Amino acid sequence: MAFVLVLYGTGEGQTERIAGHVADVIREHGHDVTLLHGDRIPADFSLAAYDGIVVGASIHLGRHQRYIREFAVENSALLEAMPSAFFSVSLSAAGRGTQREKARAVLEGFLEEVGWHPEVRAVVPGTLAYGQYGPMKRFVMKLIARRAGGATDTSRDHEYTDWEGVTRFTEAFLERLEG
Ligand SMILES: Cc1cc2nc3c(=O)[nH]c(=O)nc-3n(C[C@H](O)[C@H](O)[C@H](O)COP(=O)(O)O)c2cc1C
């Protein structure tokens, strides 16, 4: 049994749900999992207590959460030394062609910036959470969605997450951890 940390950054909660699914799949393999919000790391936290790590972050205005970036920079040596995986949640990941390439470019740019080379990485389609946005954000997101080919019906949320894809991503990480 290994000790695994699943750390996430989120704005409206979708990355938290996806991290929860990742944690469930790892637990089903008999490992001990700690699920942690990247902005609520306890003072006595040490990454050295873990055998492997999965990090998830979402994209808002072209960037991942700053606290995830800071975590990756502060822990870069240990991150490089253990089995690790990173997933990036966004609307562009739900698109095709150029849209998806954009999501991939933001993910790769983030990893380059923080100097981390996880063996397993994925872009994961997120949610248009219209119900959680205020009027201004709803308006802007509707414009972005229209350009990106996403849903513009603001009367409900639209989830694009491919849960089976998230399971496959987690299994690829487990192969590294267990192999
Ligand atoms: C204010 C705001 C800005 C966003 N900016 C981007 C963006 O630049 N690119 C993108 O692909 N998705 C963007 N999104 C979509 C989010 O990445 C998507 O809703 C994702 O599911 C958010 O995950 P979270 O709930 O874990 O934060 C944005 C969403 C919001 C609310």
The ligand as an SDF file (V2000), in Angstrom:
LIG
                    3D

 31 33  0  0  0  0  0  0  0  0999 V2000
  -13.9020   33.5670  -14.8640 C   0  0  0  0  0  0  0  0  0  0  0  0
  -13.6110   32.3120  -15.6530 C   0  0  0  0  0  0  0  0  0  0  0  0
  -12.5650   32.3280  -16.5500 C   0  0  0  0  0  0  0  0  0  0  0  0
  -12.2880   31.1910  -17.3330 C   0  0  0  0  0  0  0  0  0  0  0  0
  -11.2560   31.2200  -18.2000 N   0  0  0  0  0  0  0  0  0  0  0  0
  -10.9980   30.1260  -18.9810 C   0  0  0  0  0  0  0  0  0  0  0  0
   -9.9430   30.1720  -19.9230 C   0  0  0  0  0  0  0  0  0  0  0  0
   -9.1900   31.1350  -20.0410 O   0  0  0  0  0  0  0  0  0  0  0  0
   -9.7690   29.0680  -20.7070 N   0  0  0  0  0  0  0  0  0  0  0  0
  -10.5600   27.9570  -20.6120 C   0  0  0  0  0  0  0  0  0  0  0  0
  -10.3680   27.0150  -21.3540 O   0  0  0  0  0  0  0  0  0  0  0  0
  -11.5630   27.8890  -19.6750 N   0  0  0  0  0  0  0  0  0  0  0  0
  -11.8030   28.9460  -18.8790 C   0  0  0  0  0  0  0  0  0  0  0  0
  -12.7970   28.8990  -17.9500 N   0  0  0  0  0  0  0  0  0  0  0  0
  -13.5870   27.6610  -17.8060 C   0  0  0  0  0  0  0  0  0  0  0  0
  -13.1170   26.8520  -16.5860 C   0  0  0  0  0  0  0  0  0  0  0  0
  -11.8150   26.3670  -16.7730 O   0  0  0  0  0  0  0  0  0  0  0  0
  -14.0980   25.6890  -16.3730 C   0  0  0  0  0  0  0  0  0  0  0  0
  -15.3470   26.2430  -15.9930 O   0  0  0  0  0  0  0  0  0  0  0  0
  -13.6330   24.6900  -15.3270 C   0  0  0  0  0  0  0  0  0  0  0  0
  -14.6100   23.6760  -15.2030 O   0  0  0  0  0  0  0  0  0  0  0  0
  -13.4090   25.3640  -13.9770 C   0  0  0  0  0  0  0  0  0  0  0  0
  -13.0360   24.3900  -13.0440 O   0  0  0  0  0  0  0  0  0  0  0  0
  -13.1590   24.7010  -11.4810 P   0  0  0  0  0  0  0  0  0  0  0  0
  -14.6300   24.7400  -11.1600 O   0  0  0  0  0  0  0  0  0  0  0  0
  -12.4700   23.5940  -10.8050 O   0  0  0  0  0  0  0  0  0  0  0  0
  -12.4760   26.0120  -11.2720 O   0  0  0  0  0  0  0  0  0  0  0  0
  -13.0880   30.0120  -17.1660 C   0  0  0  0  0  0  0  0  0  0  0  0
  -14.1350   30.0190  -16.2400 C   0  0  0  0  0  0  0  0  0  0  0  0
  -14.4060   31.1450  -15.4870 C   0  0  0  0  0  0  0  0  0  0  0  0
  -15.5340   31.1180  -14.5010 C   0  0  0  0  0  0  0  0  0  0  0  0
  1  2  1  0
  2  3  1  0
  2 30  2  0
  3  4  2  0
  4  5  1  0
  4 28  1  0
  5  6  2  0
  6  7  1  0
  6 13  1  0
  7  8  2  0
  7  9  1  0
  9 10  1  0
 10 11  2  0
 10 12  1  0
 12 13  2  0
 13 14  1  0
 14 15  1  0
 14 28  1  0
 15 16  1  0
 16 17  1  0
 16 18  1  0
 18 19  1  0
 18 20  1  0
 20 21  1  0
 20 22  1  0
 22 23  1  0
 23 24  1  0
 24 25  2  0
 24 26  1  0
 24 27  1  0
 28 29  2  0
 29 30  1  0
 30 31  1  0
M  END
$$$$
